[in-house]
């Protein structure tokens, strides 16, 4: 090949390579323009191709009680939305939708004429309404699936559980305080269209790394129901403003029940006044009245200021402090009383005498040790700390009245946890209602354990206090005798305090707070219970209003928890009843259903006490098994009494 031909080929190669390089440069420049310089503009154009984006609220985890019963769950429901810009015949669409959605036609027309790209029409509605809207076949109107919070027990535990809003955000109670755990990831429904406007793709991305969790509570749904039922009945009977009932395991601080009246249904929370959503058991404070006396007693005994036998002259019912006269609550004048009698009969003057010997400063120190004047730290929002007047600000009358519960304020949760500290030997426990937080696979990611806040009094002091509080319930003349439970030792204290009239700023002569604080069984407490009834119009004393509620709730709870009664105690009560109440209306009457003469009766449905009395009246040895009411016996009813010397009766809690 000639040299000139070789040069020609080389030039052609260079020329082709040059054009390739220019083309590659143009492509790279265009790519840079599209992907870097015009990135935002092109992205917005792409987004304009979407038909619509519907953001859905996050799903929420389940809330269980301690036995695994669901207290709050999420259910799927249909929601109706619209893209106004896609609705062509707006007036006609508004007219057709108004008939189905029970909305004003003018309201719907305003929505359809708006500049919004998206609007909800009816959220979490009925399947029938969804079906009717789909049948209309309106362009731009769509249906998607959302989750709605559902509370199967309705009012039971509502103030503890709280509720979630339309967007599944926690608004009250545990739904709010544990929202970050309960709330799952947010979903979006992206609906796209082709060049002809036809939808062709729907996706549900999960844009955030948020995992849904479940809660397991310390609350027992059945005990909660009973507490709420008994409290509601008492409030209605006495025409009271409201009330609280809290049941605590004193050893652990676990809240087994927290009932508040008035109640509300969280499924339709918007139908109630916001004031009815408040968990008043932790958010309201009031003067405790004589229910503060156990803690005055504990302070005086723990510091060796007094003994249970120490004597004080109670001034025959009137005691002068400065220019003020203090009276005993019952109007009766007491002479000399021992410390035990002062608490049993709830003498205000006696309490002042004990307090004066103890000293106000030391008294305040012990009240603070018991948790008054500070939040308990319960895992619920809205708790208040109450008020204790500092020693430097207290006058002599302020000091005197504080010894019987006036001039200081407490919450129900503070009172019951302080009583629980006496029950467990002197340890103040932190109360809690959430036992565990679990992930979707059931693994525990957070767990609450019993936590001792501080030790307050010596165990021996606590035991002495409990023994004196037993007399309040068991001894004739005690203020809490209506709280007595057959077969169990009960310790407790009543409290009645006047409320301050907001208009006159003086103590009201008709508005009272009535309280009963109790422990059962007193020798080894399993339950600490507070009952507070606010402003009863009838029976305006804690021993008359709150104590019977304690008895009903505690009796049922002991049966439910299978805490066996003391058989010897029940027998002793029966014998005492036979000796002292023979022929009286208060003695126990047992109706035994016999199959025939000289045949073993049917004990079904009777209590342990009734079975014991009935068996003994027939000269039989009775063996008891279980707790609650009798449901089975060996030998069977109808067996000849001449061949029976012993009967075994099985019990179970009432259903």
VEXDREN-2710 file (C-alpha; in Angstrom, 1 decimal):
% VEXDREN-2710
k/r/px/py/pz
1/UNK/0.0/0.0/0.0
2/UNK/1.3/3.4/-0.9
3/UNK/2.2/5.9/1.8
4/UNK/-0.4/8.4/0.6
5/UNK/-3.2/5.7/1.0
6/UNK/-2.0/4.9/4.5
7/UNK/-2.2/8.6/5.5
8/UNK/-5.8/8.8/4.1
9/UNK/-6.9/5.9/6.2
10/UNK/-5.4/7.5/9.3
11/UNK/-7.2/10.8/8.8
12/UNK/-10.5/9.0/8.3
13/UNK/-9.9/7.1/11.6
14/UNK/-9.1/10.4/13.4
15/UNK/-12.2/12.0/11.9
16/UNK/-14.5/9.1/13.1
17/UNK/-13.0/9.2/16.5
18/UNK/-13.5/12.9/16.7
19/UNK/-17.2/12.6/15.9
20/UNK/-17.5/9.8/18.5
21/UNK/-15.9/12.0/21.1
22/UNK/-18.1/14.9/20.3
23/UNK/-21.2/12.7/20.4
24/UNK/-20.1/11.2/23.8
25/UNK/-19.5/14.8/25.1
26/UNK/-23.0/15.8/24.0
27/UNK/-24.5/12.8/25.8
28/UNK/-22.5/13.5/28.9
29/UNK/-23.4/17.2/28.9
30/UNK/-27.1/16.3/28.4
31/UNK/-27.0/13.8/31.2
32/UNK/-25.4/16.4/33.5
33/UNK/-28.1/18.9/32.5
34/UNK/-30.9/16.4/33.2
35/UNK/-29.5/14.8/36.3
36/UNK/-27.8/17.7/38.0
37/UNK/-28.9/21.1/36.6
38/UNK/-32.6/20.3/36.0
39/UNK/-33.0/17.7/38.7
40/UNK/-35.7/19.5/40.8
41/UNK/-37.6/20.7/37.8
42/UNK/-37.8/17.2/36.3
43/UNK/-38.7/15.7/39.6
44/UNK/-41.6/18.1/40.0
45/UNK/-42.7/17.2/36.5
46/UNK/-42.6/13.5/37.4
47/UNK/-44.5/14.1/40.6
48/UNK/-47.1/15.9/38.5
49/UNK/-47.7/12.6/36.8
50/UNK/-49.0/11.0/40.0
51/UNK/-52.7/10.9/40.3
52/UNK/-52.5/11.4/44.1
53/UNK/-50.7/10.5/47.3
54/UNK/-52.9/9.5/50.3
55/UNK/-51.0/9.4/53.6
56/UNK/-52.5/6.9/56.0
57/UNK/-52.2/7.1/59.8
58/UNK/-49.8/4.6/61.4
59/UNK/-51.2/1.3/62.8
60/UNK/-51.0/1.0/66.6
61/UNK/-50.0/-1.9/68.9
62/UNK/-52.4/-3.8/71.1
63/UNK/-52.8/-3.1/74.8
64/UNK/-53.4/-6.2/76.9
65/UNK/-54.3/-6.6/80.6
66/UNK/-52.1/-8.8/82.9
67/UNK/-54.0/-12.0/81.8
68/UNK/-53.8/-11.3/78.0
69/UNK/-57.2/-9.8/77.4
70/UNK/-57.3/-7.1/74.8
71/UNK/-58.1/-3.7/76.1
72/UNK/-57.2/-1.7/73.0
73/UNK/-56.8/-3.0/69.4
74/UNK/-56.8/-1.7/65.8
75/UNK/-59.5/-2.7/63.3
76/UNK/-59.5/-1.9/59.6
77/UNK/-62.2/0.4/58.2
78/UNK/-62.8/2.1/54.9
79/UNK/-62.3/5.9/54.4
80/UNK/-63.5/8.0/51.5
81/UNK/-61.3/10.7/49.9
82/UNK/-61.4/13.0/46.9
83/UNK/-59.0/14.6/44.4
84/UNK/-61.1/17.8/43.7
85/UNK/-59.2/18.7/40.5
86/UNK/-60.3/15.3/38.9
87/UNK/-64.0/15.8/39.6
88/UNK/-65.6/17.3/36.4
89/UNK/-69.3/17.7/37.2
90/UNK/-68.8/19.1/40.7
91/UNK/-72.4/20.2/41.4
92/UNK/-73.8/16.8/40.4
93/UNK/-71.1/15.0/42.4
94/UNK/-71.8/17.1/45.5
95/UNK/-75.5/16.3/45.2
96/UNK/-75.0/12.6/44.8
97/UNK/-72.4/12.4/47.6
98/UNK/-74.6/14.4/50.0
99/UNK/-77.3/11.7/49.8
100/UNK/-74.9/9.0/50.8
101/UNK/-72.6/10.8/53.3
102/UNK/-75.3/12.7/55.2
103/UNK/-73.5/15.9/54.6
104/UNK/-74.7/19.3/53.4
105/UNK/-74.5/19.6/49.6
106/UNK/-73.1/23.1/50.0
107/UNK/-70.2/21.8/52.2
108/UNK/-69.3/19.1/49.7
109/UNK/-69.5/21.6/46.8
110/UNK/-67.0/23.9/48.6
111/UNK/-64.6/20.9/49.0
112/UNK/-64.9/19.9/45.4
113/UNK/-64.3/23.5/44.2
114/UNK/-61.2/24.0/46.4
115/UNK/-57.6/24.2/45.2
116/UNK/-56.7/21.2/47.3
117/UNK/-55.1/18.2/45.6
118/UNK/-56.6/15.9/48.2
119/UNK/-59.3/16.0/50.9
120/UNK/-61.0/13.4/53.2
121/UNK/-64.8/13.1/52.9
122/UNK/-65.6/10.5/55.5
123/UNK/-63.0/8.6/57.5
124/UNK/-63.4/5.2/59.1
125/UNK/-67.0/4.8/58.0
126/UNK/-69.4/1.9/57.7
127/UNK/-69.0/-0.9/55.0
128/UNK/-72.5/0.0/53.7
129/UNK/-71.5/3.6/53.1
130/UNK/-68.3/2.5/51.3
131/UNK/-70.4/0.3/49.0
132/UNK/-72.8/3.1/48.2
133/UNK/-70.0/5.5/47.3
134/UNK/-68.3/3.0/45.1
135/UNK/-71.6/2.4/43.3
136/UNK/-71.7/6.1/42.3
137/UNK/-68.5/5.6/40.2
138/UNK/-67.4/9.2/40.5
139/UNK/-64.1/10.2/38.9
140/UNK/-61.7/11.5/41.5
141/UNK/-63.5/9.9/44.5
142/UNK/-61.7/7.0/46.0
143/UNK/-61.7/4.6/49.0
144/UNK/-58.8/3.4/51.0
145/UNK/-58.4/1.2/54.1
146/UNK/-57.4/2.8/57.5
147/UNK/-57.1/1.4/61.0
148/UNK/-59.3/2.7/63.8
149/UNK/-58.7/2.2/67.5
150/UNK/-61.2/0.0/69.2
151/UNK/-61.7/-0.5/72.9
152/UNK/-63.7/-3.8/73.5
153/UNK/-64.3/-3.2/77.2
154/UNK/-65.7/0.3/76.5
155/UNK/-65.7/2.3/79.8
156/UNK/-63.7/-0.3/81.8
157/UNK/-60.2/1.2/82.4
158/UNK/-60.8/4.1/80.0
159/UNK/-59.1/6.7/82.2
160/UNK/-55.9/4.5/82.3
161/UNK/-55.9/3.4/78.7
162/UNK/-57.0/6.8/77.2
163/UNK/-57.7/7.0/73.5
164/UNK/-56.3/7.8/70.1
165/UNK/-57.5/10.4/67.5
166/UNK/-58.5/10.1/63.9
167/UNK/-54.9/10.1/62.8
168/UNK/-54.2/7.3/65.3
169/UNK/-52.1/9.7/67.5
170/UNK/-52.3/9.1/71.3
171/UNK/-54.3/11.8/73.0
172/UNK/-54.9/10.6/76.5
173/UNK/-53.8/8.0/79.0
174/UNK/-51.4/5.3/78.1
175/UNK/-52.2/5.9/74.4
176/UNK/-50.4/9.2/74.8
177/UNK/-47.7/8.4/77.3
178/UNK/-46.6/5.3/75.4
179/UNK/-47.3/6.7/71.9
180/UNK/-43.8/6.3/70.7
181/UNK/-44.0/2.5/71.4
182/UNK/-47.5/1.9/70.2
183/UNK/-47.3/3.9/67.0
184/UNK/-46.2/1.9/63.9
185/UNK/-44.7/3.1/60.6
186/UNK/-46.7/5.5/58.5
187/UNK/-48.1/4.2/55.2
188/UNK/-48.7/6.1/51.9
189/UNK/-50.9/5.0/49.0
190/UNK/-49.4/6.4/45.7
191/UNK/-51.8/6.2/42.8
192/UNK/-50.2/6.8/39.3
193/UNK/-51.7/7.3/35.9
194/UNK/-50.7/6.9/32.3
195/UNK/-50.9/9.4/29.4
196/UNK/-54.6/8.7/29.2
197/UNK/-55.2/9.3/32.9
198/UNK/-55.8/5.7/33.7
199/UNK/-54.5/4.5/37.1
200/UNK/-51.9/1.7/36.6
201/UNK/-49.9/1.4/39.8
202/UNK/-50.5/1.5/43.6
203/UNK/-47.8/1.1/46.2
204/UNK/-47.6/1.3/50.1
205/UNK/-44.1/2.3/51.0
206/UNK/-42.8/2.4/54.5
207/UNK/-40.8/5.7/54.6
208/UNK/-39.6/5.5/58.2
209/UNK/-38.0/2.9/60.4
210/UNK/-40.6/2.8/63.2
211/UNK/-41.6/-0.5/64.7
212/UNK/-45.0/-1.1/66.3
213/UNK/-45.0/-2.5/69.9
214/UNK/-47.6/-3.9/72.2
215/UNK/-48.2/-3.1/75.9
216/UNK/-48.9/-5.6/78.7
217/UNK/-50.5/-3.9/81.8
218/UNK/-50.6/-4.7/85.5
219/UNK/-54.3/-4.0/85.3
220/UNK/-56.6/-7.0/85.9
221/UNK/-59.7/-6.4/83.7
222/UNK/-62.0/-8.3/86.0
223/UNK/-60.9/-6.5/89.1
224/UNK/-61.1/-3.2/87.2
225/UNK/-64.6/-4.0/86.2
226/UNK/-65.7/-4.8/89.7
227/UNK/-64.1/-1.7/91.1
228/UNK/-65.8/0.5/88.5
229/UNK/-69.2/-1.2/89.0
230/UNK/-69.1/-0.8/92.8
231/UNK/-67.8/2.7/92.7
232/UNK/-70.4/3.8/90.2
233/UNK/-73.2/2.3/92.2
234/UNK/-72.1/4.2/95.4
235/UNK/-71.8/7.5/93.5
236/UNK/-75.3/7.0/92.1
237/UNK/-76.8/6.0/95.4
238/UNK/-75.3/8.9/97.3
239/UNK/-75.9/11.4/94.4
240/UNK/-72.2/12.2/94.5
241/UNK/-70.1/14.2/92.0
242/UNK/-67.7/11.4/91.3
243/UNK/-65.1/9.1/92.9
244/UNK/-61.9/7.0/92.6
245/UNK/-61.0/3.4/93.5
246/UNK/-57.4/2.2/93.3
247/UNK/-56.3/-1.3/94.1
248/UNK/-52.5/-2.0/94.5
249/UNK/-50.3/-4.9/95.2
250/UNK/-48.4/-3.4/98.1
251/UNK/-45.3/-5.7/97.7
252/UNK/-44.7/-4.7/94.0
253/UNK/-46.5/-1.4/93.4
254/UNK/-48.5/-2.9/90.6
255/UNK/-51.8/-1.2/90.0
256/UNK/-54.5/-3.9/89.7
257/UNK/-57.3/-1.5/89.1
258/UNK/-57.8/2.3/88.8
259/UNK/-61.5/3.2/88.5
260/UNK/-62.7/6.8/88.0
261/UNK/-66.3/8.0/88.0
262/UNK/-67.8/9.7/85.9
263/UNK/-66.9/7.2/83.2
264/UNK/-66.6/7.7/79.4
265/UNK/-66.5/5.4/76.4
266/UNK/-63.2/5.9/74.5
267/UNK/-64.8/4.5/71.3
268/UNK/-66.8/7.7/71.1
269/UNK/-64.8/10.0/73.3
270/UNK/-65.9/13.1/71.4
271/UNK/-69.4/12.8/72.9
272/UNK/-68.0/13.6/76.4
273/UNK/-66.8/16.8/78.0
274/UNK/-63.0/16.9/78.1
275/UNK/-63.1/17.2/81.9
276/UNK/-64.6/13.6/81.9
277/UNK/-61.4/12.3/80.1
278/UNK/-59.2/13.3/83.0
279/UNK/-57.7/10.6/85.2
280/UNK/-58.7/12.2/88.4
281/UNK/-57.2/9.5/90.5
282/UNK/-53.8/11.1/89.7
283/UNK/-54.7/14.5/88.5
284/UNK/-57.0/15.8/91.3
285/UNK/-55.8/16.8/94.8
286/UNK/-57.9/17.3/97.9
287/UNK/-57.6/17.5/101.6
288/UNK/-57.4/14.0/103.0
289/UNK/-59.1/14.6/106.4
290/UNK/-58.6/11.8/108.9
291/UNK/-57.1/9.4/106.3
292/UNK/-53.8/11.2/107.0
293/UNK/-53.8/10.0/110.6
294/UNK/-52.2/6.6/109.9
295/UNK/-49.1/8.5/108.7
296/UNK/-49.1/10.8/111.7
297/UNK/-49.3/7.6/113.9
298/UNK/-46.5/6.0/111.9
299/UNK/-44.2/9.0/112.4
300/UNK/-45.0/9.2/116.1
301/UNK/-44.3/5.5/116.7
302/UNK/-41.2/5.4/114.5
303/UNK/-39.6/8.2/116.4
304/UNK/-40.6/6.7/119.8
305/UNK/-42.6/9.9/120.5
306/UNK/-45.5/7.7/121.7
307/UNK/-46.5/4.1/122.2
308/UNK/-49.9/2.6/121.4
309/UNK/-50.7/2.8/125.1
310/UNK/-49.7/6.5/125.5
311/UNK/-52.5/8.5/127.0
312/UNK/-53.8/11.9/126.0
313/UNK/-56.5/14.1/127.4
314/UNK/-58.9/14.9/124.6
315/UNK/-60.4/18.0/126.3
316/UNK/-64.0/16.5/126.3
317/UNK/-64.5/17.6/122.7
318/UNK/-63.2/21.2/122.5
319/UNK/-59.6/22.3/122.3
320/UNK/-58.4/25.9/122.0
321/UNK/-55.5/26.7/119.7
322/UNK/-54.9/30.4/119.7
323/UNK/-58.2/32.1/118.9
324/UNK/-59.6/28.9/117.3
325/UNK/-61.5/26.0/118.7
326/UNK/-61.0/22.5/117.4
327/UNK/-63.8/20.0/117.7
328/UNK/-64.0/16.3/117.3
329/UNK/-65.8/15.3/114.1
330/UNK/-68.6/13.3/115.7
331/UNK/-69.5/16.0/118.1
332/UNK/-68.8/13.7/121.0
333/UNK/-66.5/14.7/123.8
334/UNK/-63.7/12.3/124.7
335/UNK/-61.8/12.4/127.9
336/UNK/-58.5/10.5/128.2
337/UNK/-57.8/8.2/125.3
338/UNK/-54.8/6.0/124.4
339/UNK/-53.1/6.5/121.0
340/UNK/-54.8/3.3/119.7
341/UNK/-58.2/4.7/120.8
342/UNK/-57.5/8.1/119.2
343/UNK/-57.0/6.4/115.8
344/UNK/-59.9/3.9/116.4
345/UNK/-62.4/6.7/117.2
346/UNK/-60.7/9.2/114.9
347/UNK/-60.4/12.0/117.5
348/UNK/-59.2/15.2/115.9
349/UNK/-58.1/16.6/119.2
350/UNK/-56.2/13.5/120.1
351/UNK/-54.4/13.7/116.7
352/UNK/-53.5/17.3/117.5
353/UNK/-52.1/16.3/120.8
354/UNK/-50.0/13.5/119.2
355/UNK/-48.8/16.0/116.5
356/UNK/-47.8/18.6/119.0
357/UNK/-45.7/16.1/120.9
358/UNK/-44.1/14.9/117.6
359/UNK/-43.5/18.4/116.2
360/UNK/-44.7/19.9/112.9
361/UNK/-41.2/19.9/111.3
362/UNK/-40.7/16.2/112.0
363/UNK/-44.3/15.5/110.9
364/UNK/-43.7/17.2/107.5
365/UNK/-40.4/15.2/107.1
366/UNK/-42.3/11.9/107.5
367/UNK/-45.2/13.0/105.2
368/UNK/-42.6/13.7/102.5
369/UNK/-41.0/10.3/103.1
370/UNK/-44.4/8.8/102.5
371/UNK/-44.5/10.5/99.2
372/UNK/-46.8/13.4/99.9
373/UNK/-45.9/16.7/98.2
374/UNK/-44.2/15.0/95.2
375/UNK/-45.2/12.9/92.3
376/UNK/-45.2/9.2/92.7
377/UNK/-43.6/8.6/89.3
378/UNK/-46.4/6.5/87.9
379/UNK/-46.1/5.9/84.2
380/UNK/-49.2/8.0/83.4
381/UNK/-49.3/11.7/82.3
382/UNK/-51.0/14.4/84.3
383/UNK/-50.0/13.5/87.9
384/UNK/-50.0/16.3/90.4
385/UNK/-47.8/16.6/93.5
386/UNK/-50.2/18.1/96.1
387/UNK/-49.2/20.6/98.8
388/UNK/-47.7/20.5/102.2
389/UNK/-47.2/23.8/104.0
390/UNK/-43.5/24.4/104.8
391/UNK/-42.7/24.7/108.6
392/UNK/-41.5/28.3/108.2
393/UNK/-44.8/29.4/106.8
394/UNK/-47.1/27.5/109.1
395/UNK/-49.0/29.2/111.9
396/UNK/-50.1/27.4/115.0
397/UNK/-53.6/26.7/113.7
398/UNK/-52.1/25.6/110.3
399/UNK/-50.0/23.0/112.2
400/UNK/-52.8/21.8/114.4
401/UNK/-55.3/21.3/111.5
402/UNK/-52.7/19.5/109.4
403/UNK/-52.5/16.8/112.0
404/UNK/-56.0/15.7/111.1
405/UNK/-55.7/16.4/107.3
406/UNK/-56.8/20.0/106.8
407/UNK/-54.6/22.6/105.0
408/UNK/-52.7/20.0/103.0
409/UNK/-53.6/18.4/99.7
410/UNK/-52.9/14.9/98.4
411/UNK/-53.9/12.8/95.4
412/UNK/-55.6/9.4/95.6
413/UNK/-52.5/7.6/94.1
414/UNK/-50.3/9.2/96.8
415/UNK/-52.6/8.0/99.6
416/UNK/-52.9/4.4/98.4
417/UNK/-49.1/4.1/97.8
418/UNK/-48.4/5.5/101.3
419/UNK/-50.8/2.9/102.8
420/UNK/-49.1/0.3/100.7
421/UNK/-45.8/1.3/102.4
422/UNK/-47.4/0.5/105.8
423/UNK/-48.7/-2.8/104.4
424/UNK/-45.3/-4.0/103.1
425/UNK/-43.2/-3.2/106.2
426/UNK/-42.2/0.4/105.5
427/UNK/-41.1/0.5/101.8
428/UNK/-42.5/3.2/99.5
429/UNK/-42.9/1.6/96.1
430/UNK/-43.1/3.3/92.7
431/UNK/-46.5/2.5/91.2
432/UNK/-46.8/1.4/87.6
433/UNK/-49.5/0.2/85.2
434/UNK/-47.3/-1.1/82.3
435/UNK/-45.7/-4.4/83.0
436/UNK/-43.9/-4.9/79.7
437/UNK/-43.5/-3.5/76.2
438/UNK/-43.2/-6.2/73.5
439/UNK/-42.3/-6.1/69.8
440/UNK/-44.3/-7.7/67.0
441/UNK/-42.6/-11.0/67.6
442/UNK/-43.4/-11.0/71.3
443/UNK/-39.9/-10.2/72.5
444/UNK/-39.8/-7.9/75.6
445/UNK/-38.0/-4.7/74.7
446/UNK/-38.8/-2.9/78.0
447/UNK/-40.0/-4.1/81.3
448/UNK/-41.0/-2.5/84.6
449/UNK/-40.0/-4.1/87.8
450/UNK/-40.9/-3.4/91.4
451/UNK/-38.8/-0.4/92.5
452/UNK/-38.3/0.7/96.1
453/UNK/-38.3/4.5/96.2
454/UNK/-37.2/4.7/99.8
455/UNK/-37.5/3.0/103.2
456/UNK/-39.7/5.1/105.5
457/UNK/-40.4/3.3/108.8
458/UNK/-39.1/0.2/110.6
459/UNK/-41.0/-3.0/109.9
460/UNK/-41.9/-3.2/113.6
461/UNK/-43.5/0.2/113.4
462/UNK/-45.4/-0.7/110.3
463/UNK/-46.8/-3.8/112.1
464/UNK/-47.9/-1.7/115.1
465/UNK/-49.7/0.7/112.8
466/UNK/-51.5/-2.1/111.1
467/UNK/-52.6/-3.6/114.4
468/UNK/-54.1/-0.3/115.5
469/UNK/-55.8/0.2/112.1
470/UNK/-57.4/-3.3/112.6
471/UNK/-59.2/-1.9/115.6
472/UNK/-60.7/0.9/113.4
473/UNK/-62.6/-1.9/111.5
474/UNK/-63.1/-4.6/114.1
475/UNK/-63.7/-2.8/117.4
476/UNK/-67.2/-1.5/118.4
477/UNK/-67.2/2.3/118.0
478/UNK/-64.5/2.2/115.3
479/UNK/-65.2/4.4/112.3
480/UNK/-64.6/1.7/109.7
481/UNK/-66.7/-1.2/110.9
482/UNK/-68.6/-1.4/107.6
483/UNK/-65.4/-2.4/105.9
484/UNK/-65.1/-5.7/107.8
485/UNK/-64.9/-8.9/105.6
486/UNK/-65.8/-12.3/107.0
487/UNK/-62.8/-14.6/107.3
488/UNK/-60.2/-11.8/106.8
489/UNK/-58.5/-9.4/109.0
490/UNK/-59.0/-5.9/107.7
491/UNK/-57.0/-2.8/108.6
492/UNK/-58.0/0.6/107.5
493/UNK/-58.8/4.3/108.1
494/UNK/-61.7/6.5/107.2
495/UNK/-61.5/10.1/106.2
496/UNK/-64.0/12.9/105.8
497/UNK/-63.0/16.4/104.9
498/UNK/-64.8/19.6/104.0
499/UNK/-64.2/21.1/100.6
500/UNK/-63.4/24.8/100.2
501/UNK/-66.2/26.7/98.6
502/UNK/-64.6/28.6/95.6
503/UNK/-67.0/31.5/96.1
504/UNK/-66.6/32.1/99.8
505/UNK/-63.1/30.7/100.1
506/UNK/-64.3/29.1/103.3
507/UNK/-65.0/25.4/104.2
508/UNK/-68.3/24.3/102.8
509/UNK/-71.0/23.1/105.1
510/UNK/-72.4/20.6/102.6
511/UNK/-69.6/19.5/100.2
512/UNK/-67.3/16.8/101.5
513/UNK/-64.7/14.3/100.3
514/UNK/-65.1/10.9/101.9
515/UNK/-62.3/8.3/101.9
516/UNK/-61.5/4.8/103.1
517/UNK/-58.0/3.4/103.0
518/UNK/-57.7/-0.3/103.7
519/UNK/-55.4/-3.3/103.8
520/UNK/-56.4/-7.0/103.5
521/UNK/-55.5/-9.5/104.9
522/UNK/-54.1/-7.3/107.6
523/UNK/-51.6/-10.0/108.9
524/UNK/-50.1/-10.4/105.4
525/UNK/-51.6/-7.8/103.1
526/UNK/-52.2/-8.7/99.4
527/UNK/-54.2/-5.6/98.6
528/UNK/-54.1/-2.0/99.4
529/UNK/-57.3/-0.3/98.4
530/UNK/-58.4/3.4/98.3
531/UNK/-62.0/4.4/97.8
532/UNK/-62.8/8.1/97.5
533/UNK/-66.3/9.5/96.9
534/UNK/-66.5/13.2/96.0
535/UNK/-69.3/15.4/97.3
536/UNK/-71.9/12.8/98.3
537/UNK/-75.3/14.3/99.1
538/UNK/-76.2/11.4/101.4
539/UNK/-74.1/9.6/104.0
540/UNK/-71.4/12.2/104.2
541/UNK/-68.8/10.1/106.1
542/UNK/-66.1/7.9/104.8
543/UNK/-67.2/5.1/107.1
544/UNK/-70.7/5.1/105.7
545/UNK/-70.0/5.8/102.0
546/UNK/-66.5/4.6/101.1
547/UNK/-66.1/1.7/103.6
548/UNK/-68.9/-0.5/102.1
549/UNK/-67.4/0.0/98.6
550/UNK/-64.1/-1.2/100.0
551/UNK/-65.8/-4.3/101.4
552/UNK/-67.5/-5.2/98.2
553/UNK/-64.5/-4.7/96.0
554/UNK/-61.9/-6.3/98.3
555/UNK/-64.1/-9.3/98.9
556/UNK/-64.6/-9.9/95.2
557/UNK/-60.9/-9.3/94.5
558/UNK/-59.7/-11.7/97.2
559/UNK/-61.9/-14.4/95.7
560/UNK/-60.7/-13.7/92.2
561/UNK/-57.1/-13.8/93.3
562/UNK/-57.7/-17.0/95.3
563/UNK/-56.6/-15.6/98.6
564/UNK/-58.1/-18.0/101.1
565/UNK/-59.9/-16.8/104.2
566/UNK/-58.8/-17.7/107.7
567/UNK/-61.1/-20.6/108.6
568/UNK/-60.6/-20.2/112.3
569/UNK/-61.3/-16.5/112.1
570/UNK/-64.6/-17.2/110.2
571/UNK/-65.5/-19.8/112.9
572/UNK/-64.7/-17.3/115.6
573/UNK/-66.9/-14.7/113.9
574/UNK/-69.7/-17.2/113.7
575/UNK/-69.5/-18.1/117.3
576/UNK/-69.4/-14.5/118.3
577/UNK/-72.4/-13.9/116.1
578/UNK/-74.3/-16.7/117.8
579/UNK/-73.4/-15.4/121.3
580/UNK/-74.0/-11.7/120.7
581/UNK/-76.5/-11.6/117.9
582/UNK/-78.8/-14.5/118.7
583/UNK/-82.2/-13.7/117.4
584/UNK/-81.1/-10.3/116.0
585/UNK/-81.6/-9.1/112.4
586/UNK/-77.9/-8.9/111.9
587/UNK/-77.2/-12.6/112.6
588/UNK/-76.4/-14.8/109.7
589/UNK/-79.3/-17.0/108.4
590/UNK/-78.3/-20.0/106.4
591/UNK/-81.0/-21.7/104.3
592/UNK/-80.1/-25.3/103.6
593/UNK/-81.8/-27.1/100.8
594/UNK/-82.3/-30.7/101.8
595/UNK/-83.4/-33.5/99.6
596/UNK/-85.4/-35.0/102.4
597/UNK/-85.5/-35.6/106.1
598/UNK/-82.1/-36.6/107.6
599/UNK/-80.4/-36.1/104.3
600/UNK/-77.2/-34.1/103.4
601/UNK/-78.2/-30.7/102.2
602/UNK/-77.0/-29.0/99.0
603/UNK/-74.4/-26.3/99.8
604/UNK/-74.2/-25.0/96.3
605/UNK/-74.0/-21.2/96.0
606/UNK/-73.2/-20.6/99.7
607/UNK/-70.1/-18.8/101.0
608/UNK/-67.5/-20.5/103.2
609/UNK/-68.9/-18.9/106.3
610/UNK/-72.4/-20.2/105.5
611/UNK/-71.1/-23.7/104.7
612/UNK/-69.2/-23.8/108.0
613/UNK/-72.2/-22.7/110.0
614/UNK/-74.6/-25.0/108.2
615/UNK/-72.2/-28.0/108.5
616/UNK/-71.6/-27.4/112.2
617/UNK/-75.4/-27.1/112.8
618/UNK/-75.7/-30.7/111.5
619/UNK/-72.8/-31.9/113.6
620/UNK/-70.5/-32.5/110.5
621/UNK/-66.8/-31.9/110.1
622/UNK/-66.4/-29.5/107.1
623/UNK/-63.3/-29.5/104.8
624/UNK/-63.0/-26.5/102.5
625/UNK/-61.2/-26.3/99.2
626/UNK/-60.7/-23.2/97.0
627/UNK/-62.2/-19.8/97.4
628/UNK/-65.5/-18.1/96.4
629/UNK/-68.8/-19.8/96.4
630/UNK/-69.6/-23.6/96.9
631/UNK/-70.1/-25.5/93.6
632/UNK/-69.3/-29.1/94.4
633/UNK/-69.4/-31.4/97.5
634/UNK/-68.5/-34.9/98.5
635/UNK/-70.7/-36.8/99.6
636/UNK/-73.4/-35.5/97.2
637/UNK/-76.6/-33.8/98.4
638/UNK/-79.2/-36.3/99.5
639/UNK/-76.8/-38.7/101.2
640/UNK/-78.0/-40.1/104.5
641/UNK/-76.8/-38.0/107.4
642/UNK/-76.5/-41.1/109.5
643/UNK/-73.7/-42.3/107.3
644/UNK/-71.9/-39.0/106.9
645/UNK/-69.5/-37.5/109.5
646/UNK/-67.4/-35.3/107.1
647/UNK/-68.2/-33.3/104.0
648/UNK/-65.7/-31.8/101.6
649/UNK/-66.9/-28.7/99.8
650/UNK/-65.2/-27.1/96.8
651/UNK/-65.4/-23.4/96.1
652/UNK/-64.7/-21.2/93.0
653/UNK/-65.0/-17.4/92.4
654/UNK/-68.4/-16.3/91.2
655/UNK/-68.6/-15.8/87.4
END
